Structures are given as structure tokens and as C-alpha cells.
Amino acid sequence: MKSWRDAIGVALTGLLMVCAGCDEPAPEPSDELLSAEEAAELRAAIGELGPLPESRSNAVADDARAVELGRELFYDAELSAEGSGISCAGCHLAELGWSDPRALSLNAEGGPSDAHAQTLTNVAYQEWMFWNGRADSLWAQARGAMIGVHKITPAALTQRLLDVEDYRAAYEELFPAHPLPADPEAEDEDALMRHVVNAAKAIEAFERTIVSRDAPIDRWVAGDEEALSEAQERGAKVFLRAGCLGCHGGPNFSDGWFHNVGVGLPDVKPIGAPDGEIDQAGADAGLVAALGSEFSTAGVYSDDPAWGQARLDTLASRVEAEGASLEGAFKTPSLRDVTLRPLFGRLGRVERLRDWVTRYTDARVDEDHAGELDPLYVPAALTDDQVDDLLLFLEALSGTLDAE
């Protein structure tokens, strides 16, 4: 395979040959396209979307049997408070990029929660869950959602596992050390919560299969110079020059960290989850909650607490170093498959991707935002044509989903 430098050289040589002998001089390469140096910089900053990161706190994370059980649980509307009909799939629709058509996602009480459900696309590549990072694993996030948003009790969830024969058989095969009780109401709370966590670990196994890859940008990073159109290449140049890589670098187009971009508070009260008092707070409170949670990867429910503790020690050092800058900061969402989503932002207030992009490029803020803005959040002063090209570049981030 020719290098990208060879490809550029061949293209320019061919162009000169076509124009040889004509009255008009050969056109100069457009300065709106990526230079060779910019292409190399962008390829290095994005990189290849590699294998899934390990999830050592979940021994069944990559077990095919857990994937199948997790898939069934993900779509089960009975895993919620009686009569509510809330399932994981109700707020994470595959056809909408695994996101929610509602601005504020529903809770089991029939009203809005206090945030827009995040996409699950490539969620396994993230370390910290929820908008403010208050869970340090996918299974902890799923457990928190079932208890806090779906409002199912541990006894009711355990009963559901018992009542559905396929669930019971799969669960007992996957988790022989924690057999289901004959009567959940007679079991102690710690044992019941273990069943909730195990169900959440199966859901994580399924969610780890929701991977978008082989997008045009992946083929371009791998050296295919034809993978991006000229307009998309111009958009890539805008993406590079406008500083988008500061938060949206890497193969998942997210740094996985938390930034204050001036988003305000929701128009509803907290939903009353066990961690409800920090649902609206930024990463300064969310990450501290993750560090002290009994459901962390270093806790009693972890399958490798030593591994989890090492992660949390690193996190604790970073939280201490960043201090007050995490106030009002929320997680950088992945831009993978972003053009499939119907709404944007932590509060889902923006209906058009163009409007969300221009909010960022203009560095607009909500009046009720908390904390100090991230130094990276500055105006980019783009023209309408540049925004058009940037939006076309974002289309090149949509790939082939492994899970449907």
C-alpha cells in the first residue's frame, strides 16, 4: 500500500499531466485541504480503534452467555417498578445511535429525569460513567440505573430472574457462587443486591458489543486517501484547526474526561435515586462519589478489587490535582455515530447538530451554569462554509455497528 505522501505525489503529478500544454496554469493545491503535515498530525491524534479495553472487575464481561442474558435484560420492560414499563432500551434506541428521542429521559415515576441519556455507542471504551462520572464501570452504571431510574427493588429483580426460565438457567450457569433463592423476600439485602449486580454485569457484557467501527475516518486513518470526500477533508482541517481534538481526540473521539462548557441545570428536581443529591452536580462531586462507592471496581462486588483500586488511586490523584476545575464539568461524549442522534447536550435541549456545533464554536454558555469555564472552551470563529464542512466530516465518523 502506498503511503499518504506517495498518494499525494501521484495525484499532483497526474494533475500536472492533464494540464500540460493547456492555456490555463495548473491549479495550486487548495489550502483548505489538509497539508501533509496536518494529515500526519490528525492521523496520530485519532489513531486506530483497537480491541475493547479489559473489564477485570466483571468476570463475565466477555462471556457469550452473559451477552445473551444481558441482551434480554436490556430489552425487558419488567425490570422496573411495577407498571412503569421502563427498560434500558426505552432510553437507548439502536436506530437513534443508542440515544434517547426525549430531551430528559423518563424515570419509573412517569416524569422526566434530570439528564438526557447518553449514547451507548462504544461505551466500553469509556472509564467513568454517567455525565459526572459517579460510576467507574458499566455494570455499576447499569445497577445504578435499575435501582435509581427504573426503581426496581432488589427483591423484585431477583423474583424476575426466578420467574423467567431462560433467565434463571442462564444466571445460575454464569453465577454458580450466588444461586437464586427460592423466596427473595426471605433473603437478606446484601444477597439480593448481589443478584442486582450480577444482572448488571450481564448487561455490561451486552453493552460491550455495541461498537461502531470501520467508519470512513477509520479507513482514512489506515491510509485510504479516498475514504474522505474533499468536503470532509476540509472539515477535518477545521476539526484540527478549531481545537476540537482538545476534548474529542483519540479513536473514540472523546478524551473520556470532564470539561465545563457552560451547560446549565435541568428544569426538574433530582429524581430521588440513592445518589440523587449529586445527579445534577458536576464531576467534582461525581468522581468523589465513584471513589467512595461500595459498587466501585475496588469494592466487594468487584471480581478484581486490586485492579480496581489501582485505577481509583490514579483517579484520586487526578481529582486532587484538578480540584475546583471539575465543578460544573461533565463528560465529553463520543462523536462516533453522532449524526444518528436526534438531540444533543447533557440536557438534550438542542435538536440540530449544526446548532450544537455552533454553540461550541461560538463558546456560548447558559446563564445558570456552575463553576469556571474550561480554558479549552473558546470561540473558533468559523464561517458558515466551514461549519458545513465540519458537519460533513462528522458524518465520516459513522461506522458499522457490531450490535443491533
TORNUBA-746014 format. One record per residue (C-alpha): residue in three letters; chain; x, y, z. Coordinates in nm, 3 decimals. Layout:
N
ALA / A / X / Y / Z
...
This chain:
404
MET / A / 0.000 / 0.000 / 0.000
LYS / A / 0.135 / 0.343 / -0.092
SER / A / 0.188 / 0.592 / 0.187
TRP / A / -0.026 / 0.902 / 0.205
ARG / A / 0.274 / 1.107 / 0.087
ASP / A / 0.306 / 0.883 / -0.222
ALA / A / -0.066 / 0.918 / -0.288
ILE / A / -0.046 / 1.297 / -0.276
GLY / A / 0.252 / 1.294 / -0.508
VAL / A / 0.076 / 1.071 / -0.762
ALA / A / -0.234 / 1.290 / -0.752
LEU / A / -0.036 / 1.611 / -0.814
THR / A / 0.168 / 1.451 / -1.093
GLY / A / -0.149 / 1.337 / -1.266
LEU / A / -0.300 / 1.682 / -1.235
LEU / A / 0.005 / 1.843 / -1.395
MET / A / -0.001 / 1.592 / -1.682
VAL / A / -0.367 / 1.667 / -1.757
CYS / A / -0.296 / 2.040 / -1.767
ALA / A / 0.028 / 2.015 / -1.968
GLY / A / 0.001 / 2.222 / -2.284
CYS / A / -0.326 / 2.393 / -2.192
ASP / A / -0.360 / 2.769 / -2.172
GLU / A / -0.451 / 2.778 / -1.803
PRO / A / -0.174 / 2.712 / -1.547
ALA / A / -0.203 / 2.403 / -1.330
PRO / A / -0.406 / 2.487 / -1.017
GLU / A / -0.225 / 2.509 / -0.689
PRO / A / -0.324 / 2.258 / -0.422
SER / A / -0.614 / 2.406 / -0.220
ASP / A / -0.508 / 2.547 / 0.115
GLU / A / -0.845 / 2.430 / 0.250
LEU / A / -0.739 / 2.067 / 0.226
LEU / A / -0.512 / 1.903 / 0.479
SER / A / -0.144 / 1.956 / 0.424
ALA / A / 0.080 / 1.652 / 0.451
GLU / A / 0.188 / 1.767 / 0.797
GLU / A / -0.171 / 1.823 / 0.911
ALA / A / -0.280 / 1.484 / 0.780
ALA / A / 0.000 / 1.318 / 0.973
GLU / A / -0.089 / 1.513 / 1.288
LEU / A / -0.457 / 1.423 / 1.262
ARG / A / -0.390 / 1.056 / 1.196
ALA / A / -0.164 / 1.041 / 1.500
ALA / A / -0.416 / 1.223 / 1.719
ILE / A / -0.702 / 0.990 / 1.621
GLY / A / -0.530 / 0.654 / 1.593
GLU / A / -0.682 / 0.313 / 1.543
LEU / A / -0.987 / 0.195 / 1.736
GLY / A / -0.829 / -0.113 / 1.891
PRO / A / -0.974 / -0.407 / 2.084
LEU / A / -1.210 / -0.348 / 2.373
PRO / A / -1.036 / -0.245 / 2.694
GLU / A / -1.046 / -0.508 / 2.965
SER / A / -1.313 / -0.509 / 3.234
ARG / A / -1.142 / -0.714 / 3.502
SER / A / -1.395 / -0.624 / 3.770
ASN / A / -1.650 / -0.827 / 3.571
ALA / A / -1.551 / -1.190 / 3.520
VAL / A / -1.830 / -1.246 / 3.265
ALA / A / -1.772 / -0.925 / 3.067
ASP / A / -1.673 / -1.113 / 2.752
ASP / A / -1.871 / -1.433 / 2.807
ALA / A / -2.107 / -1.503 / 2.515
ARG / A / -2.364 / -1.647 / 2.756
ALA / A / -2.362 / -1.324 / 2.954
VAL / A / -2.402 / -1.125 / 2.634
GLU / A / -2.722 / -1.312 / 2.552
LEU / A / -2.863 / -1.281 / 2.903
GLY / A / -2.766 / -0.913 / 2.911
ARG / A / -2.937 / -0.851 / 2.579
GLU / A / -3.263 / -0.997 / 2.713
LEU / A / -3.240 / -0.796 / 3.034
PHE / A / -3.159 / -0.477 / 2.839
TYR / A / -3.488 / -0.501 / 2.649
ASP / A / -3.701 / -0.625 / 2.941
ALA / A / -3.957 / -0.362 / 3.043
GLU / A / -4.044 / -0.568 / 3.353
LEU / A / -3.711 / -0.478 / 3.512
SER / A / -3.861 / -0.164 / 3.662
ALA / A / -4.116 / -0.056 / 3.919
GLU / A / -4.447 / -0.238 / 3.878
GLY / A / -4.650 / -0.090 / 3.596
SER / A / -4.384 / 0.155 / 3.481
GLY / A / -4.263 / -0.040 / 3.177
ILE / A / -3.917 / 0.121 / 3.172
SER / A / -3.640 / -0.074 / 3.003
CYS / A / -3.280 / 0.015 / 2.921
ALA / A / -3.379 / 0.011 / 2.554
GLY / A / -3.651 / 0.269 / 2.620
CYS / A / -3.388 / 0.542 / 2.658
HIS / A / -3.118 / 0.392 / 2.433
LEU / A / -3.268 / 0.330 / 2.089
ALA / A / -3.040 / 0.150 / 1.844
GLU / A / -3.187 / 0.328 / 1.542
LEU / A / -3.107 / 0.665 / 1.702
GLY / A / -2.744 / 0.590 / 1.770
TRP / A / -2.833 / 0.421 / 2.101
SER / A / -2.964 / 0.751 / 2.237
ASP / A / -3.295 / 0.898 / 2.353
PRO / A / -3.552 / 1.093 / 2.145
ARG / A / -3.660 / 1.277 / 2.463
ALA / A / -3.467 / 1.573 / 2.599
LEU / A / -3.482 / 1.447 / 2.957
SER / A / -3.513 / 1.072 / 2.983
LEU / A / -3.808 / 0.916 / 3.162
ASN / A / -3.797 / 0.759 / 3.505
ALA / A / -4.022 / 0.494 / 3.651
GLU / A / -4.235 / 0.758 / 3.822
GLY / A / -4.356 / 0.873 / 3.482
GLY / A / -4.177 / 1.205 / 3.482
PRO / A / -3.851 / 1.332 / 3.338
SER / A / -3.518 / 1.254 / 3.494
ASP / A / -3.261 / 1.531 / 3.524
ALA / A / -3.044 / 1.448 / 3.223
HIS / A / -3.053 / 1.329 / 2.864
ALA / A / -2.949 / 0.964 / 2.841
GLN / A / -2.604 / 0.931 / 2.689
THR / A / -2.538 / 0.721 / 2.383
LEU / A / -2.415 / 0.366 / 2.439
THR / A / -2.214 / 0.363 / 2.117
ASN / A / -1.860 / 0.250 / 2.204
VAL / A / -1.940 / 0.293 / 2.573
ALA / A / -1.699 / 0.012 / 2.662
TYR / A / -1.412 / 0.243 / 2.565
GLN / A / -1.505 / 0.483 / 2.848
GLU / A / -1.378 / 0.455 / 3.205
TRP / A / -1.620 / 0.675 / 3.401
MET / A / -1.997 / 0.652 / 3.362
PHE / A / -2.287 / 0.895 / 3.388
TRP / A / -2.243 / 1.258 / 3.290
ASN / A / -2.050 / 1.334 / 3.608
GLY / A / -1.853 / 1.009 / 3.640
ARG / A / -2.018 / 0.877 / 3.955
ALA / A / -1.976 / 0.512 / 3.846
ASP / A / -1.644 / 0.360 / 3.745
SER / A / -1.776 / 0.066 / 3.542
LEU / A / -2.055 / -0.021 / 3.304
TRP / A / -2.200 / -0.271 / 3.550
ALA / A / -2.206 / -0.009 / 3.825
GLN / A / -2.385 / 0.227 / 3.587
ALA / A / -2.642 / -0.038 / 3.493
ARG / A / -2.702 / -0.120 / 3.859
GLY / A / -2.747 / 0.248 / 3.939
ALA / A / -2.994 / 0.293 / 3.654
MET / A / -3.204 / -0.009 / 3.751
ILE / A / -3.228 / 0.096 / 4.114
GLY / A / -3.232 / 0.474 / 4.070
VAL / A / -3.419 / 0.528 / 3.742
HIS / A / -3.612 / 0.206 / 3.685
LYS / A / -3.693 / 0.198 / 4.059
ILE / A / -3.698 / -0.180 / 4.078
THR / A / -3.629 / -0.328 / 4.420
PRO / A / -3.359 / -0.593 / 4.461
ALA / A / -3.625 / -0.843 / 4.571
ALA / A / -3.840 / -0.773 / 4.263
LEU / A / -3.544 / -0.805 / 4.029
THR / A / -3.443 / -1.134 / 4.188
GLN / A / -3.801 / -1.258 / 4.152
ARG / A / -3.795 / -1.166 / 3.783
LEU / A / -3.480 / -1.374 / 3.734
LEU / A / -3.658 / -1.665 / 3.901
ASP / A / -3.982 / -1.629 / 3.706
VAL / A / -3.832 / -1.634 / 3.356
GLU / A / -3.696 / -1.982 / 3.298
ASP / A / -3.431 / -1.873 / 3.047
TYR / A / -3.310 / -1.605 / 3.285
ARG / A / -3.288 / -1.846 / 3.575
ALA / A / -3.097 / -2.108 / 3.378
ALA / A / -2.851 / -1.857 / 3.231
TYR / A / -2.799 / -1.678 / 3.561
GLU / A / -2.726 / -1.994 / 3.758
GLU / A / -2.483 / -2.112 / 3.491
LEU / A / -2.298 / -1.780 / 3.492
PHE / A / -2.302 / -1.714 / 3.867
PRO / A / -2.295 / -2.052 / 4.045
ALA / A / -2.146 / -1.894 / 4.359
HIS / A / -2.460 / -1.681 / 4.404
PRO / A / -2.761 / -1.909 / 4.347
LEU / A / -3.105 / -1.755 / 4.332
PRO / A / -3.315 / -1.804 / 4.646
ALA / A / -3.646 / -1.984 / 4.649
ASP / A / -3.806 / -1.686 / 4.823
PRO / A / -3.643 / -1.347 / 4.754
GLU / A / -3.846 / -1.179 / 5.026
ALA / A / -3.676 / -1.401 / 5.282
GLU / A / -3.323 / -1.326 / 5.164
ASP / A / -3.110 / -1.053 / 5.324
GLU / A / -3.045 / -0.725 / 5.145
ASP / A / -2.677 / -0.791 / 5.077
ALA / A / -2.753 / -1.116 / 4.899
LEU / A / -3.032 / -0.954 / 4.699
MET / A / -2.803 / -0.672 / 4.588
ARG / A / -2.555 / -0.931 / 4.469
HIS / A / -2.820 / -1.056 / 4.225
VAL / A / -2.877 / -0.700 / 4.102
VAL / A / -2.504 / -0.652 / 4.046
ASN / A / -2.475 / -0.983 / 3.863
ALA / A / -2.766 / -0.888 / 3.637
ALA / A / -2.590 / -0.558 / 3.573
LYS / A / -2.270 / -0.744 / 3.484
ALA / A / -2.463 / -0.938 / 3.220
ILE / A / -2.600 / -0.610 / 3.084
GLU / A / -2.245 / -0.477 / 3.066
ALA / A / -2.145 / -0.783 / 2.864
PHE / A / -2.414 / -0.696 / 2.609
GLU / A / -2.332 / -0.325 / 2.605
ARG / A / -1.968 / -0.406 / 2.536
THR / A / -2.082 / -0.541 / 2.199
ILE / A / -2.227 / -0.203 / 2.093
VAL / A / -1.924 / -0.097 / 1.893
SER / A / -1.918 / 0.129 / 1.589
ARG / A / -1.610 / 0.082 / 1.371
ASP / A / -1.497 / 0.077 / 1.007
ALA / A / -1.621 / 0.431 / 0.952
PRO / A / -1.477 / 0.634 / 0.664
ILE / A / -1.249 / 0.805 / 0.917
ASP / A / -1.110 / 0.466 / 1.024
ARG / A / -1.028 / 0.379 / 0.665
TRP / A / -0.866 / 0.720 / 0.619
VAL / A / -0.657 / 0.679 / 0.933
ALA / A / -0.547 / 0.340 / 0.799
GLY / A / -0.417 / 0.509 / 0.483
ASP / A / -0.711 / 0.510 / 0.238
GLU / A / -0.684 / 0.860 / 0.088
GLU / A / -1.017 / 0.818 / -0.093
ALA / A / -1.217 / 0.744 / 0.224
LEU / A / -1.298 / 1.112 / 0.283
SER / A / -1.454 / 1.340 / 0.026
GLU / A / -1.288 / 1.675 / -0.039
ALA / A / -1.554 / 1.847 / 0.170
GLN / A / -1.496 / 1.602 / 0.455
GLU / A / -1.122 / 1.659 / 0.429
ARG / A / -1.183 / 2.033 / 0.453
GLY / A / -1.397 / 1.957 / 0.758
ALA / A / -1.115 / 1.751 / 0.905
LYS / A / -0.890 / 2.053 / 0.867
VAL / A / -1.148 / 2.265 / 1.051
PHE / A / -1.172 / 1.998 / 1.323
LEU / A / -0.795 / 2.014 / 1.364
ARG / A / -0.752 / 2.390 / 1.347
ALA / A / -1.054 / 2.473 / 1.566
GLY / A / -0.906 / 2.280 / 1.856
CYS / A / -1.173 / 2.007 / 1.866
LEU / A / -0.903 / 1.750 / 1.940
GLY / A / -0.855 / 1.908 / 2.282
CYS / A / -1.161 / 1.720 / 2.406
HIS / A / -1.253 / 1.492 / 2.113
GLY / A / -0.920 / 1.331 / 2.035
GLY / A / -0.846 / 0.961 / 2.016
PRO / A / -1.016 / 0.684 / 1.819
ASN / A / -1.340 / 0.721 / 2.015
PHE / A / -1.342 / 1.097 / 1.957
SER / A / -1.357 / 1.166 / 2.329
ASP / A / -1.086 / 1.214 / 2.585
GLY / A / -1.315 / 1.040 / 2.836
TRP / A / -1.270 / 1.326 / 3.078
PHE / A / -1.482 / 1.610 / 3.213
HIS / A / -1.498 / 1.971 / 3.094
ASN / A / -1.704 / 2.275 / 3.187
VAL / A / -1.864 / 2.411 / 2.870
GLY / A / -2.124 / 2.628 / 3.040
VAL / A / -2.424 / 2.391 / 3.034
GLY / A / -2.685 / 2.491 / 3.290
LEU / A / -2.910 / 2.294 / 3.524
PRO / A / -3.215 / 2.093 / 3.417
ASP / A / -3.564 / 2.229 / 3.470
VAL / A / -3.662 / 1.944 / 3.703
LYS / A / -3.567 / 1.832 / 4.051
PRO / A / -3.342 / 1.529 / 4.110
ILE / A / -3.521 / 1.200 / 4.058
GLY / A / -3.453 / 1.074 / 4.408
ALA / A / -3.207 / 0.799 / 4.323
PRO / A / -2.976 / 0.678 / 4.604
ASP / A / -2.717 / 0.918 / 4.464
GLY / A / -2.983 / 1.172 / 4.370
GLU / A / -2.822 / 1.460 / 4.553
ILE / A / -2.529 / 1.451 / 4.311
ASP / A / -2.715 / 1.379 / 3.988
GLN / A / -2.707 / 1.745 / 3.889
ALA / A / -2.361 / 1.814 / 4.030
GLY / A / -2.051 / 1.815 / 3.818
ALA / A / -1.756 / 1.583 / 3.812
ASP / A / -1.617 / 1.736 / 4.132
ALA / A / -1.894 / 1.553 / 4.321
GLY / A / -1.949 / 1.264 / 4.079
LEU / A / -1.592 / 1.138 / 4.074
VAL / A / -1.563 / 1.167 / 4.451
ALA / A / -1.879 / 0.956 / 4.478
ALA / A / -1.722 / 0.694 / 4.250
LEU / A / -1.411 / 0.685 / 4.468
GLY / A / -1.617 / 0.612 / 4.779
SER / A / -1.882 / 0.386 / 4.630
GLU / A / -1.933 / 0.033 / 4.759
PHE / A / -2.015 / -0.054 / 4.396
SER / A / -1.679 / 0.060 / 4.262
THR / A / -1.434 / -0.168 / 4.083
ALA / A / -1.238 / -0.178 / 4.411
GLY / A / -1.539 / -0.279 / 4.620
VAL / A / -1.681 / -0.607 / 4.744
TYR / A / -1.877 / -0.667 / 4.423
SER / A / -1.568 / -0.643 / 4.204
ASP / A / -1.413 / -0.957 / 4.057
ASP / A / -1.067 / -0.797 / 4.077
PRO / A / -1.063 / -0.532 / 4.353
ALA / A / -0.685 / -0.489 / 4.339
TRP / A / -0.708 / -0.391 / 3.973
GLY / A / -0.994 / -0.158 / 4.058
GLN / A / -0.805 / 0.001 / 4.345
ALA / A / -0.512 / 0.084 / 4.120
ARG / A / -0.750 / 0.261 / 3.880
LEU / A / -0.913 / 0.454 / 4.162
ASP / A / -0.579 / 0.555 / 4.310
THR / A / -0.489 / 0.712 / 3.975
LEU / A / -0.830 / 0.878 / 3.960
ALA / A / -0.796 / 1.016 / 4.312
SER / A / -0.464 / 1.178 / 4.224
ARG / A / -0.613 / 1.343 / 3.916
VAL / A / -0.921 / 1.466 / 4.102
GLU / A / -0.700 / 1.619 / 4.369
ALA / A / -0.480 / 1.784 / 4.108
GLU / A / -0.770 / 1.933 / 3.911
GLY / A / -0.968 / 2.040 / 4.218
ALA / A / -1.224 / 2.315 / 4.164
SER / A / -1.189 / 2.298 / 3.784
LEU / A / -1.418 / 1.993 / 3.794
GLU / A / -1.709 / 2.196 / 3.930
GLY / A / -1.975 / 2.218 / 3.661
ALA / A / -1.771 / 1.984 / 3.440
PHE / A / -1.936 / 1.693 / 3.260
LYS / A / -1.812 / 1.406 / 3.047
THR / A / -1.706 / 1.457 / 2.688
PRO / A / -1.939 / 1.242 / 2.476
SER / A / -1.803 / 1.032 / 2.193
LEU / A / -1.862 / 1.170 / 1.845
ARG / A / -1.889 / 0.821 / 1.698
ASP / A / -2.224 / 0.798 / 1.511
VAL / A / -2.311 / 1.147 / 1.635
THR / A / -2.512 / 1.226 / 1.321
LEU / A / -2.758 / 0.949 / 1.412
ARG / A / -2.866 / 1.118 / 1.735
PRO / A / -3.181 / 1.330 / 1.749
LEU / A / -3.082 / 1.556 / 2.041
PHE / A / -2.762 / 1.694 / 2.183
GLY / A / -2.614 / 1.803 / 2.512
ARG / A / -2.647 / 1.685 / 2.870
LEU / A / -2.997 / 1.830 / 2.885
GLY / A / -3.100 / 1.740 / 2.531
ARG / A / -3.203 / 2.099 / 2.463
VAL / A / -3.057 / 2.119 / 2.112
GLU / A / -3.235 / 1.948 / 1.824
ARG / A / -2.992 / 2.010 / 1.538
LEU / A / -2.630 / 1.905 / 1.526
ARG / A / -2.549 / 2.229 / 1.344
ASP / A / -2.684 / 2.429 / 1.638
TRP / A / -2.482 / 2.222 / 1.885
VAL / A / -2.166 / 2.264 / 1.678
THR / A / -2.214 / 2.641 / 1.655
ARG / A / -2.277 / 2.660 / 2.028
TYR / A / -1.928 / 2.516 / 2.073
THR / A / -1.761 / 2.718 / 1.802
ASP / A / -1.916 / 3.036 / 1.946
ALA / A / -1.836 / 2.918 / 2.303
ARG / A / -2.186 / 3.007 / 2.424
VAL / A / -2.286 / 2.943 / 2.787
ASP / A / -2.610 / 2.910 / 2.983
GLU / A / -2.679 / 3.173 / 3.245
ASP / A / -2.731 / 2.913 / 3.519
HIS / A / -2.410 / 2.718 / 3.464
ALA / A / -2.186 / 2.646 / 3.762
GLY / A / -1.810 / 2.677 / 3.803
GLU / A / -1.542 / 2.823 / 3.580
LEU / A / -1.535 / 2.751 / 3.208
ASP / A / -1.269 / 2.517 / 3.076
PRO / A / -0.976 / 2.710 / 2.922
LEU / A / -1.021 / 2.498 / 2.608
TYR / A / -1.375 / 2.635 / 2.560
VAL / A / -1.303 / 2.939 / 2.344
PRO / A / -1.464 / 3.074 / 2.024
ALA / A / -1.336 / 2.930 / 1.697
ALA / A / -1.494 / 3.198 / 1.471
LEU / A / -1.589 / 2.964 / 1.186
THR / A / -1.763 / 3.070 / 0.867
ASP / A / -2.087 / 2.904 / 0.756
ASP / A / -1.896 / 2.716 / 0.487
GLN / A / -1.651 / 2.585 / 0.743
VAL / A / -1.937 / 2.467 / 0.964
ASP / A / -2.087 / 2.292 / 0.660
ASP / A / -1.759 / 2.110 / 0.601
LEU / A / -1.721 / 2.024 / 0.968
LEU / A / -2.069 / 1.867 / 0.971
LEU / A / -1.978 / 1.659 / 0.666
PHE / A / -1.663 / 1.546 / 0.845
LEU / A / -1.875 / 1.434 / 1.141
GLU / A / -2.074 / 1.216 / 0.900
ALA / A / -1.750 / 1.031 / 0.831
LEU / A / -1.744 / 0.917 / 1.198
SER / A / -2.045 / 0.687 / 1.149
GLY / A / -1.948 / 0.325 / 1.101
THR / A / -2.073 / -0.031 / 1.114
LEU / A / -2.231 / -0.135 / 1.441
ASP / A / -2.144 / -0.477 / 1.578
ALA / A / -2.469 / -0.489 / 1.779
GLU / A / -2.820 / -0.408 / 1.664
